[in-house]
Amino acid sequence: MTTEPLTKPLIAPAAGPDPRALLELLKPITWFAPMWAFACGVVSSGSPVQGRWPVVIAGILLAGPLVCATSQAANDWFDRHVDAINEPNRPIPSGRIPGRWGLYVAIAWTFLSLAVAALLGPFVLAAAIFGLALAWLYSAPPVRLKRDGWWGNAACGLCYEGLPWFTGAAVMGSALPDGRIIGLALLYSFGAHGIMTLNDFKSMEGDRRTGIRSLPVQLGADRAARLACWVMAAPQAVVAVLLLAWGGPWHAALVAALLAGQGLLMRRFLGDPHGQAAWYNGTGTLLYVLGMLTAALALRGSLVGGLA
């Protein structure tokens, strides 16, 4: 593995990080996925939210601005050499987050996340510990799961979809969630492995030069794109079958329709994977997460007395 030197900061280092650069480091745009998954967990639990809004809001903050933001800060710190090649304007390689502040932020956010998780109960704390451990193992040497796209994407998919879904259901039930909830959370985590592959197309050159074996680097753009599509589609098909078996034909039909819509969008993506990955990430993924909510609503109907 070769290591490229950091580029010279684009601005002179300051005594501390610029607040705007700090917010950019924590990447609010990435918080949506785990916050949405947490909300799906809340919905799927079948428990009423009336009178429990403070707990729900705390859980949403834990999933997004805390745990997810921690993973983003840690990733940017340990990825600073790669970012100096791919995206030198990011906060750390540009010098807007000077010195070791990126590392300090990741550590501070880790402890803050654990403190909030502890207030929400033992199952939530256990899930947070597991998720934060994966976040650090994903980015930090010597393990650095992201060096291999198979393991790194699996860790991300679980942290972005499965764990927040589990956490949302655990918060509402104050207990281990129903097995069907855990099953759907795992299926959508598996599908998120494909979504993570979509994110890797933009950084192929830097990944190749620094020894990160993302799936587009390992398989080539065309094969990685086909794999991402299949990995996203297969668990959704299983979800539709399960919902049908559980007595939710209308929910199953809607999940299947959303999957068919993704299939149409995939044709454009597969025609130019490198150029269209970001476009498909914004369109196909939207249909994917709408299917998550549909499945959560189906489970809610089941757990409170019968699917519609």
C-alpha positions, 0 to 999 in steps of 0.5 A: 500500500502506498501513502500519498503525502497530504497536500498543503492546506488551502488556507493557513491553519487556525488555532481551532476548527472553523464551526462551518468546517466542523459541521461539514466534517460531521456531514449532516447529509449522511444522517438521513439514512440512519435517522430514517431507519430509526424511524422505521424501527419506531413505526414497526414496533407497533407501540404508540408514540404519544407521550414518548416523543422526548425518547423518540427525538433523543433516539433520532439524534443518537442515530444521526447527529451523534453515532453517524456523525462520529463515523464521519469524523473518524472516517475523514481523519483516517482518510485524510491522505485519500481525500488529499487526492480525491477531494482536497477541499474537504475540511481536514486536507484543506486545513480548515480542521487543523492539527489533530482536531478531526481525531479529537472530534471523533473521540468526543462524539463517541463518548457523547453518543455512549452517554445518550445511548445509556439514557435510552436503555441497555438494548440501545446502549449495546447497539450503540457500542456495537455500531461505534465499534464498527465505525472505528474498525471501518476507518482506523488501522490496523483493521480498517475494514474499508480497505476491502469493499466486501467487509467495509460495505457490510459494516456500513450497511449494518450501521446505517440501516439494521442497527438504527432500525433495531434501536428504534424498535428497542426504544419503543418496546424497552425489550428485544424487538420481535423476530420479524423486525430483526429479520427485516432490519437485516434484509435492508442492511444487506441491501444497503451493501449495494448502496455503499458500493454506489458511493465508491465510484466517485473515489476510484482513482484515489482508492486505487492509488492508496491501496483501498480495494473498493468493489469498483476497484476490485471488480471494475466499474461495470461488474461492481455496478451490476453487483450493487443492483443485484444486492439492492434488489434481492432483499427487497424481493424477499421482503415482498414475499415475506409481507405477502406470507404475513398477510399484507398483500397491499404492502407486498405489492407496493414494495414490489412496485417500488422495486420495479421502479428501481429496475427501470432506473438501473438501466440508465445507471448500468449504461454509465456506472461511473457517470450515473452512480451519484444520480442513481444514489439519489433516485433509486435509493429514494425508492429503496427507503420508501420500501423500508417505510412500507415494510415498517407500516406492514409490521406495525399493522401486524403487531397491533392486530392485523395487517390491512 
